[in-house]
Amino acid sequence: MRILAVYNTRGQVAALEKIRDRHLEHCDLFVHCGNAMVSYDNEYIQGYVVVSGPNDFDPHFLRDYILDVEGRRILIVNGYQQDIKNGLIHMYNFAKQFHADVVIFGASPQPIISEYQGMVLISPGEATNEFDTAMKSYAIIDLEEQIRVNIFDIDSGDLVQTVKI
């Protein structure tokens, strides 16, 4: 399974459109890790599993989402309530309650790919460069025997980082 993850589009649907056009045919699941800041019926968010961030008020968006696929339990969550700015231990402890093997989360302007105690934690970075990070990014996660995470630049579409775990 191939999962595309994006975070913090902040109502800027052009980024969602760009990403969808690039990857619609070769990704199995599209997830938005919060701060979409559009309504659930917006045409560009259709087809995404969306979890709420602190700036999302649409009641249709989920607080978190759990998916069991290919022998792995995946937790999708925004992350602002897990205080990731002070490290990943709170996220790890939260995800452990769900017996998650993989956590895909937002709340980080920079991409994060980490493994801790057998759990893989992934943040795609932010899509809008609100926090003046080096780039606007998103992730594609391949759930194979070994998990492969590719980080892409939204504007250019260039692959900027690959990590296998």
Wavefront OBJ file of the C-alpha trace (Angstrom):
o trace
v 0.000 0.000 0.000
v 1.152 3.500 -0.782
v -0.071 6.367 1.430
v 0.300 10.050 0.571
v 0.360 12.360 3.613
v 0.102 16.142 3.717
v -0.264 18.638 6.564
v -1.123 22.326 7.038
v -2.575 23.381 3.682
v -4.470 26.182 5.499
v -7.213 26.537 2.905
v -4.760 26.730 0.010
v -6.385 24.172 -2.243
v -3.844 24.678 -5.042
v -1.389 22.488 -3.100
v -3.992 19.742 -2.711
v -4.835 19.926 -6.411
v -1.161 19.759 -7.404
v -0.477 16.757 -5.196
v -3.599 14.903 -6.280
v -2.855 15.451 -9.964
v 0.689 14.106 -9.522
v -0.135 11.002 -7.535
v -3.793 10.060 -7.985
v -3.018 6.992 -10.062
v -0.263 5.496 -7.921
v -1.302 6.155 -4.308
v -3.857 3.988 -2.518
v -4.736 6.375 0.300
v -4.522 10.155 0.715
v -4.375 11.532 4.263
v -4.431 15.089 5.549
v -2.891 15.473 9.004
v -4.788 18.606 9.977
v -5.065 22.340 9.426
v -6.800 21.797 6.103
v -9.015 24.792 6.918
v -11.614 23.862 4.308
v -14.995 22.189 4.698
v -15.291 18.445 4.219
v -17.238 18.933 0.990
v -14.506 21.011 -0.685
v -13.760 19.293 -3.995
v -9.996 19.232 -3.407
v -10.205 17.493 -0.016
v -12.524 14.816 -1.384
v -10.844 11.425 -1.289
v -8.631 12.376 1.672
v -8.913 10.939 5.161
v -8.739 14.165 7.186
v -7.913 14.469 10.877
v -8.552 17.742 12.680
v -5.847 20.193 13.561
v -6.258 23.129 15.947
v -7.515 25.318 13.067
v -10.098 22.863 11.709
v -13.662 23.279 12.877
v -15.579 21.037 10.481
v -17.289 18.365 12.608
v -16.892 15.820 9.791
v -13.122 15.675 10.280
v -11.854 12.987 12.627
v -9.754 13.429 15.774
v -7.694 10.404 14.793
v -7.967 7.512 12.374
v -6.768 3.924 12.698
v -6.143 1.678 9.732
v -5.036 -1.963 9.761
v -3.259 -2.801 6.533
v -0.631 -5.286 5.416
v -0.113 -6.550 8.957
v 0.473 -3.085 10.394
v -1.678 -0.794 12.502
v -1.452 2.801 11.311
v -2.549 5.760 13.415
v -3.215 9.076 11.706
v -3.430 12.074 14.037
v -2.618 15.784 13.954
v -0.171 15.721 16.841
v -0.689 19.135 18.425
v -2.273 17.509 21.493
v 0.734 15.190 21.830
v 3.178 18.079 22.307
v 5.577 16.978 19.557
v 7.425 20.278 19.755
v 9.009 18.874 22.920
v 9.977 15.541 21.373
v 8.252 12.428 20.129
v 7.885 10.562 23.429
v 4.352 11.899 24.037
v 3.333 10.843 20.522
v 4.884 7.424 21.074
v 3.015 6.963 24.374
v -0.260 8.128 22.819
v 0.129 5.801 19.815
v 1.093 2.890 22.053
v -2.444 2.994 23.513
v -3.712 2.096 20.038
v -1.021 -0.565 19.471
v 0.170 1.430 16.458
v 3.102 0.248 14.367
v 3.170 3.409 12.233
v 2.066 6.938 13.165
v 1.467 9.596 10.519
v 1.048 13.036 12.062
v 1.189 16.775 11.387
v 2.044 19.538 13.859
v 5.606 19.791 12.556
v 6.791 22.265 9.927
v 9.755 19.999 9.096
v 9.468 16.419 7.846
v 10.152 13.838 10.549
v 10.967 10.181 9.967
v 11.905 8.320 13.122
v 11.784 4.862 14.636
v 11.418 4.368 18.371
v 10.903 1.054 20.163
v 9.753 -0.552 16.893
v 7.220 2.193 16.096
v 7.707 4.327 12.979
v 6.744 8.006 13.376
v 6.298 10.101 10.232
v 5.409 13.745 9.656
v 5.244 15.014 6.060
v 6.320 18.547 7.009
v 4.052 21.444 6.128
v 2.474 22.284 2.797
v 2.310 26.081 3.084
v 5.651 27.181 4.536
v 3.766 29.108 7.217
v 6.682 28.655 9.604
v 9.371 29.638 7.055
v 10.776 26.154 6.668
v 13.107 25.420 3.793
v 10.342 23.982 1.605
v 6.728 23.016 1.303
v 6.597 19.242 1.546
v 4.502 16.079 1.621
v 5.295 12.405 2.071
v 4.571 9.161 0.294
v 4.853 6.122 2.528
v 5.291 2.693 0.941
v 4.285 -0.095 3.294
v 6.425 -2.911 2.056
v 8.427 -5.417 4.085
v 10.646 -2.459 4.816
v 8.811 0.877 5.131
v 10.026 3.487 2.655
v 9.219 7.167 3.178
v 9.749 9.635 0.339
v 9.575 13.374 1.024
v 8.690 15.581 -1.947
v 8.825 19.327 -2.558
v 5.295 20.509 -3.359
v 6.295 23.276 -5.754
v 8.792 21.368 -7.903
v 7.590 17.822 -7.316
v 11.216 16.827 -6.694
v 12.031 13.930 -4.412
v 14.193 15.456 -1.672
v 14.609 12.623 0.831
v 14.143 8.858 1.012
v 14.382 6.844 4.210
v 13.942 3.078 4.536
v 13.061 1.670 7.926
l 1 2 3 4 5 6 7 8 9 10 11 12 13 14 15 16 17 18 19 20 21 22 23 24 25 26 27 28 29 30 31 32 33 34 35 36 37 38 39 40 41 42 43 44 45 46 47 48 49 50 51 52 53 54 55 56 57 58 59 60 61 62 63 64 65 66 67 68 69 70 71 72 73 74 75 76 77 78 79 80 81 82 83 84 85 86 87 88 89 90 91 92 93 94 95 96 97 98 99 100 101 102 103 104 105 106 107 108 109 110 111 112 113 114 115 116 117 118 119 120 121 122 123 124 125 126 127 128 129 130 131 132 133 134 135 136 137 138 139 140 141 142 143 144 145 146 147 148 149 150 151 152 153 154 155 156 157 158 159 160 161 162 163 164 165
